[in-house]
Amino acid sequence: MNTSTAQWTLVVQRVSQTTVEVWVGTLFPTLEKPYDAQVILYDSQKNILATQTIKHADWQRPFRNHSRRFYFVASFDQLSPNSDYQLVFQRLTKKPEEQWQTLKEGQFSTLPDQLSTDANTPFTVALGSCFYEHRDGGQVAASYKALYKRAAYKHKPDITLLTGDQVYLDIGFDSLSLIPAEIRERIADDYAKHWQALGSIFTRGATWMMPDDHEYWNDYPNYKTNIPTLQALRINGVRTAWTRASKDAVHNIQRTKPLEFINIGSDISFCLADMRTNRKENRFLPETQFQQLIQWILMLQSPAVLVIPQPLIVGENKQEKNLRSYKKQYKALLQAMSKCQHDIVVLSGDVHFGRISSVSLGGNGNKLVEIVSSPMSNLTGLNGIATATPQATPEYFPPSDLNIAGLAPSKVNYDESHMVSTKKGWLFSSYPKARTTEHFMTVSFSKQADSKIKVSVEAWRVRERQGSKHLPKKDFAKPFVAYLE
């Protein structure tokens, strides 16, 4: 089932209407830095458009203490909007004779200038979170690859948004290590095997990634936890080594920015906000970026999509911090949404269940639609008790205790037909507790004749195939549909 066993990696990352960034290299310590390498960009007819050369000195280290894992980011510009391209990553070998060896290939489409008015050719985003490699067996990547290559156009992802827990760095008793070098090796090795398993996603369309807590450790940045395997974090030297290595990975491998924007013409605007990496006791975003987020909301001229690593519609959590735990910024964010003139979609993950909900956002008549997709691959064994099934809570939003002027609590609409299914657990098995079916979602956007934006959502079971094309099975009987203004 594994769709990629290569130790070389190519990740199509940021794409716009005219540019693309491509991460190439390896996260495995066994490969040598090529003295000569290149990334070739082709158009859809296989004509060479540009070549980015890579010399030995150009390679960078993703981890500051590892010289044998290396990467390079190739950039291409002057591309055409809404067009298909192909990529080839090669190195020059000297033996048995000098020749260019292909290490990895990829493909992507640039962003369109505007949303299509044809519901059969929408702009489609794949949404997923929470990937534990242990018992995945290539299922997630194979399902995504099948959808990308063989599904109807309206289901083919143009881009992918992964909203956290792409790795689980804090799972396992080797988390107890007190030796900084072992901590750094463990984190680097986890990225290597997880990125290998997700390779068939990363080479098909651009992927944006943002971290949640398991890119660091459970409930990061809080380290005073009762989890036995994380007690070593109370030691300053251990916590420093772990923090540095995990931040290196987020900055250099996932290449997450605190705040990032994607616009499809004037039709719809996306904002990706990393609300985990820079958390402090009283905030989930640094104040500068938080004010930029608020201004984006207040100045919106179209419906919008906010992409965050934890859901917005949540109750209080006394065990671990969620966004509601940061009351000042949480309240200010909801206050800004209540003043917005347009509907907002929130895309998120983290909570180990899949759910779609909607609620009124105040006196302007606009609404919030929240789409949560989690997990792509469940935890196993002892850690398999950390599961959840869809919850229709809170009943009202926003919380009444926040007393937000102009935004009275409204009843949240939870559509049971659009809650992802669950599977029964079996004691002493790899999955000892009832869990949400492993899945990712596709969220499609198209423009209507009345200028409303149609949103259509499907959930795909990554471990079940159907039909002659062996596509992943749909989890919803019918797609979720909403219209944004």
C-alpha positions in Angstrom: 0.0 0.0 0.0 2.9 2.4 0.6 2.9 4.8 -2.4 6.3 6.3 -1.7 9.3 4.5 -0.1 11.9 7.0 -1.5 14.2 8.8 0.9 14.4 11.8 -1.3 11.6 14.4 -0.8 9.9 16.9 -3.0 7.2 19.1 -1.5 5.3 21.6 -3.6 4.7 24.4 -1.1 3.4 27.9 -1.7 1.8 28.6 -5.0 0.2 31.8 -6.3 -1.2 32.8 -9.7 2.3 33.3 -11.0 4.8 31.7 -8.6 5.6 28.4 -6.8 8.1 27.3 -4.1 9.4 23.7 -4.1 11.2 22.0 -1.2 13.6 19.3 -2.2 16.2 17.3 -0.3 16.1 14.5 2.3 15.3 14.2 6.0 17.1 10.8 6.2 20.7 10.9 7.5 21.9 8.2 5.1 22.1 10.2 1.8 24.9 12.4 0.6 24.6 16.0 -0.5 24.7 16.1 -4.3 27.5 18.4 -5.7 25.2 19.1 -8.7 21.4 18.9 -8.6 18.5 20.7 -10.4 14.8 21.2 -10.3 13.2 21.4 -13.8 9.9 23.1 -14.4 7.8 21.8 -17.3 4.5 23.0 -18.7 1.6 20.6 -19.3 3.0 19.6 -22.7 6.4 18.6 -21.2 8.2 21.7 -22.5 11.0 22.9 -20.3 10.2 26.4 -19.0 13.0 26.9 -16.4 15.7 25.1 -14.5 16.9 25.9 -10.9 20.4 24.6 -10.4 21.6 23.5 -6.9 25.3 23.5 -6.0 26.8 21.7 -3.0 27.1 24.9 -1.1 23.5 25.8 -1.7 22.1 23.0 0.5 20.7 24.1 3.9 20.3 22.2 7.2 16.7 21.8 8.4 18.1 21.1 11.9 20.9 23.2 13.3 22.7 20.2 14.7 22.4 17.8 11.8 24.7 18.1 8.8 23.5 15.0 7.1 19.9 16.1 6.5 19.6 18.8 3.9 17.2 20.8 1.8 16.9 23.6 -0.8 13.9 25.7 -1.8 13.6 26.3 -5.5 11.4 29.2 -6.7 9.8 29.8 -10.0 8.0 32.9 -11.3 6.3 34.3 -14.4 3.8 31.4 -14.4 0.3 31.6 -15.9 -2.8 31.6 -13.7 -4.9 28.4 -13.5 -2.4 26.3 -15.4 -0.9 22.9 -14.9 2.9 22.3 -14.4 5.2 19.5 -13.7 8.5 19.3 -11.7 11.5 17.0 -11.8 14.2 16.9 -9.1 17.5 15.4 -10.3 21.1 15.0 -9.3 24.2 14.5 -11.4 26.0 11.2 -10.8 29.6 10.4 -11.8 29.5 6.6 -11.7 29.2 4.3 -13.6 29.0 7.3 -16.0 28.0 10.9 -15.7 24.3 11.3 -16.1 21.3 13.0 -14.5 19.3 10.7 -12.2 15.7 11.6 -11.4 15.1 11.5 -7.6 11.5 12.8 -7.4 8.7 14.2 -9.6 5.8 16.5 -8.8 2.9 18.4 -10.3 0.7 21.3 -9.4 -1.7 24.0 -10.7 -1.3 27.7 -10.2 -4.2 29.6 -8.5 -7.0 30.9 -10.7 -7.6 34.7 -11.1 -11.2 34.2 -10.1 -13.6 31.4 -9.0 -15.3 29.4 -11.7 -19.0 29.9 -12.3 -19.3 26.2 -13.2 -19.9 23.9 -10.2 -18.1 21.1 -12.0 -14.8 23.1 -12.1 -14.6 24.6 -8.6 -11.5 25.7 -6.7 -11.0 22.7 -4.3 -9.1 22.6 -1.1 -8.1 19.3 0.6 -8.3 19.6 4.4 -6.7 17.3 6.9 -5.0 17.1 10.3 -3.6 14.6 12.8 -1.5 12.0 11.1 0.1 9.2 13.1 2.3 7.1 10.8 2.5 3.9 12.9 -0.4 1.9 11.4 -1.3 4.1 8.4 0.5 1.8 5.9 0.3 4.4 3.1 -3.5 4.6 3.2 -3.8 8.4 3.5 -1.3 9.1 0.6 -2.9 6.4 -1.6 -6.4 7.8 -1.1 -5.3 11.3 -1.9 -3.3 10.1 -4.9 -6.4 8.2 -6.2 -8.6 11.3 -5.8 -6.1 13.6 -7.4 -5.5 11.3 -10.4 -8.8 9.6 -11.1 -11.7 11.5 -9.4 -14.1 13.9 -11.2 -12.6 17.3 -11.6 -14.8 18.8 -8.9 -13.2 16.5 -6.3 -9.6 16.9 -7.4 -7.7 19.1 -4.8 -6.1 22.2 -6.2 -4.2 22.8 -3.0 -3.9 21.1 0.4 -4.2 22.7 3.9 -2.9 20.6 6.8 -4.0 22.2 10.0 -1.7 20.5 12.6 -0.3 17.4 14.1 1.4 16.3 10.9 3.8 14.5 13.2 3.5 13.2 16.8 6.9 14.1 18.4 5.8 13.3 21.9 4.5 9.7 21.5 6.6 6.8 22.9 8.8 6.1 25.9 11.9 7.4 24.1 10.4 10.8 24.8 11.9 10.3 28.3 15.4 10.8 27.0 17.6 13.3 29.0 20.2 13.5 26.3 19.8 16.5 23.9 21.4 14.6 20.9 18.9 11.8 21.3 16.0 14.2 21.5 17.2 16.0 18.3 17.6 12.6 16.5 14.2 11.4 17.5 12.5 14.6 16.2 14.4 14.5 12.9 13.6 10.7 12.5 9.9 11.3 13.1 9.8 13.9 10.4 11.7 11.7 8.0 9.2 8.7 8.3 6.1 10.9 8.4 7.2 12.9 5.3 8.0 9.7 3.5 4.5 8.4 4.2 2.9 11.6 3.1 5.0 11.9 0.0 2.2 11.2 -2.5 0.3 14.2 -1.2 3.3 16.6 -1.1 4.1 16.0 -4.8 0.5 16.7 -6.0 -0.6 20.3 -5.7 0.8 22.8 -3.3 0.6 22.1 0.4 0.4 24.6 3.3 1.1 23.3 6.8 0.6 24.8 10.2 1.6 23.2 13.5 -0.5 22.3 16.4 0.7 21.0 19.7 2.2 17.6 18.7 4.7 19.3 16.4 6.1 20.3 19.7 4.5 18.3 22.6 1.0 17.8 24.1 -0.5 21.2 25.1 2.5 23.2 24.0 3.9 25.5 25.4 2.7 24.2 28.7 5.2 21.6 30.0 3.9 21.0 33.5 1.9 18.0 32.4 0.9 14.7 34.2 1.8 12.6 31.1 4.6 10.3 32.3 6.6 10.3 29.0 6.8 14.1 29.1 8.1 14.6 32.6 11.6 15.2 31.2 10.4 18.5 29.8 10.6 19.9 33.4 14.4 19.9 33.0 15.5 23.1 31.4 18.2 21.5 29.2 15.8 18.9 27.8 13.1 21.4 27.1 15.5 23.8 25.4 16.8 21.0 23.1 13.3 19.8 22.3 12.0 23.3 21.6 14.9 24.3 19.3 14.7 21.1 17.2 10.9 21.2 16.9 10.9 24.9 16.0 13.6 24.2 13.4 11.3 21.7 11.8 8.3 24.0 11.8 10.3 26.9 10.3 12.5 24.9 7.8 10.4 21.9 6.9 6.8 22.9 7.2 7.9 26.5 6.5 5.0 27.9 8.4 4.5 31.6 8.7 2.7 33.3 11.7 0.1 34.8 9.3 -0.3 34.2 5.5 -2.9 35.2 3.0 -4.2 33.6 -0.2 -6.6 35.5 -2.5 -8.6 34.2 -5.4 -9.1 37.5 -7.2 -11.8 39.5 -5.4 -14.0 36.5 -5.0 -12.7 34.9 -1.8 -9.8 35.5 0.7 -7.9 33.0 2.8 -6.0 33.7 6.0 -3.8 31.0 7.6 -3.0 31.8 11.2 -0.5 29.8 13.2 -2.1 30.1 16.6 0.3 27.6 18.3 4.0 28.3 17.8 4.1 31.7 19.5 1.6 31.1 22.3 2.2 32.8 25.6 0.3 32.7 28.8 -2.3 35.3 27.7 -2.3 35.0 23.9 -2.4 32.6 20.9 -0.8 35.1 18.4 1.8 37.8 18.9 0.0 41.2 19.1 1.4 42.5 15.7 0.0 39.5 13.8 -3.2 39.5 15.8 -3.9 43.0 14.8 -3.2 42.2 11.2 -5.7 39.3 11.5 -8.3 41.7 13.0 -7.8 44.2 10.2 -8.1 41.5 7.6 -11.5 40.6 9.0 -12.8 44.2 9.3 -11.7 45.1 5.8 -13.0 42.1 4.0 -14.6 42.8 0.7 -15.7 39.2 0.0 -16.5 36.0 1.9 -13.5 34.6 3.6 -11.8 31.5 4.9 -9.8 31.4 8.2 -7.5 28.4 8.6 -6.4 27.7 12.1 -5.1 24.6 14.0 -7.9 24.4 16.6 -11.6 24.9 16.3 -13.2 28.3 17.2 -16.6 26.9 18.3 -15.6 25.2 21.5 -16.5 24.9 25.1 -14.2 25.3 28.0 -11.4 22.7 28.4 -9.9 22.3 31.8 -7.3 19.7 30.9 -5.6 21.4 27.9 -5.8 24.9 26.5 -7.9 25.6 23.5 -8.5 29.0 21.8 -11.2 29.9 24.3 -8.6 29.7 27.1 -7.1 32.9 25.8 -10.1 35.0 26.6 -8.8 38.5 25.6 -7.8 37.6 22.0 -10.6 35.1 21.6 -13.2 37.8 22.6 -11.5 40.4 20.3 -11.5 37.9 17.4 -15.2 37.2 17.8 -16.0 40.9 18.2 -14.3 41.6 14.9 -16.2 38.8 13.2 -19.5 40.2 14.5 -18.6 43.5 12.7 -17.6 41.8 9.4 -19.8 42.4 6.4 -19.3 38.9 4.9 -19.7 35.2 5.8 -16.6 33.4 7.2 -15.6 29.8 6.9 -13.2 28.3 9.5 -11.1 25.3 8.5 -9.6 23.4 11.4 -8.6 20.1 12.9 -6.9 18.8 16.1 -9.9 17.4 18.0 -9.9 13.8 16.5 -13.4 14.1 15.1 -14.9 15.5 11.9 -17.8 17.9 12.1 -19.5 20.8 10.2 -21.4 23.4 12.2 -22.8 26.9 11.5 -24.0 29.8 13.6 -25.1 33.4 13.1 -22.4 36.1 13.6 -24.4 39.1 14.9 -26.6 41.9 13.6 -25.1 42.1 10.0 -26.8 38.9 9.0 -23.5 37.1 8.3 -22.7 33.6 9.4 -19.8 31.4 10.5 -19.4 27.9 9.0 -16.8 25.8 10.8 -15.4 22.7 9.1 -13.3 20.4 11.2 -11.4 17.4 9.7 -9.5 15.1 12.1 -7.8 12.6 12.1 -6.1 11.3 8.9 -4.6 8.5 10.9 -5.5 7.6 14.5 -3.1 7.0 17.4 -2.5 3.3 18.2 -1.9 1.1 21.3 -1.8 2.8 24.7 -2.0 6.2 23.0 -5.1 5.0 21.2 -7.2 6.0 24.1 -6.8 9.6 23.0 -9.7 9.4 20.6 -13.0 11.4 20.3 -16.3 11.1 18.5 -18.2 14.1 17.1 -19.7 16.4 19.7 -22.7 18.8 19.3 -21.3 21.2 21.8 -21.4 24.0 22.8 -25.1 24.5 22.3 -24.8 28.3 21.9 -22.0 30.5 20.5 -20.3 32.7 21.5 -20.1 31.9 25.2 -22.5 34.1 27.2 -19.8 34.8 29.8 -17.7 36.8 27.2 -20.4 39.5 27.0 -19.5 40.6 23.5 -21.4 43.8 22.6 -23.6 43.2 19.5 -23.0 39.5 19.5 -25.6 37.7 21.5 -25.2 33.9 21.9 -27.0 32.0 19.0 -27.9 28.4 18.8 -25.3 26.4 16.8 -26.5 24.2 14.0 -24.9 20.8 14.1 -26.0 18.6 11.2 -25.7 15.0 12.2 -25.6 13.9 8.6 -22.3 15.8 8.3 -20.5 14.4 11.3 -17.9 11.9 10.3 -18.7 8.3 11.2 -17.0 6.4 14.0 -15.5 2.9 14.4 -15.8 0.6 17.3 -12.7 -0.1 19.4 -11.5 -3.5 20.7 -9.6 -3.9 24.0 -6.0 -5.2 23.5 -6.1 -4.2 19.8 -4.2 -1.4 18.1 -7.4 0.7 18.5 -8.7 0.0 22.0 -11.4 2.8 22.1 -14.1 4.0 19.7 -12.6 6.4 17.3 -13.5 8.7 14.4 -13.1 7.1 11.0 -9.8 8.1 9.4 -10.5 10.7 6.8 -9.7 14.0 5.0 -12.1 16.4 3.4 -12.4 18.4 0.2 -13.9 21.9 0.3 -14.9 23.3 -3.1 -15.7 26.9 -3.9 -17.6 28.2 -7.0 -19.3 31.4 -7.9 -23.1 31.6 -8.5 -25.0 33.8 -10.9 -26.1 35.9 -8.0 -22.5 36.4 -6.9 -22.9 34.1 -3.9 -20.1 31.6 -3.3 -21.2 28.0 -3.2 -19.3 25.8 -0.7 -19.5 22.0 -1.1 -17.8 19.6 1.3 -17.1 15.9 1.1 -15.4 13.7 3.7 -13.3 10.8 2.3 -12.6 7.6 4.3 -8.9 6.9 3.6 -9.0 3.2 4.5 -12.0 2.2 2.3 -12.0 2.1 -1.5 -14.9 1.7 -3.9 -15.7 1.5 -7.6 -13.6 0.6 -10.6 -11.3 3.6 -10.0 -10.6 2.5 -6.3 -11.4 6.0 -5.0 -11.7 6.5 -1.3 -15.3 6.0 0.0 -17.4 9.1 0.7 -18.4 9.3 4.4 -21.4 11.7 3.9 -24.5 10.4 2.1 -24.7 13.8 0.4 -22.2 16.7 0.4 -22.6 19.6 2.8 -23.6 22.7 0.8 -23.7 26.3 2.0 -23.8 29.7 0.2 -21.6 32.5 1.3 -22.3 36.2 0.9 
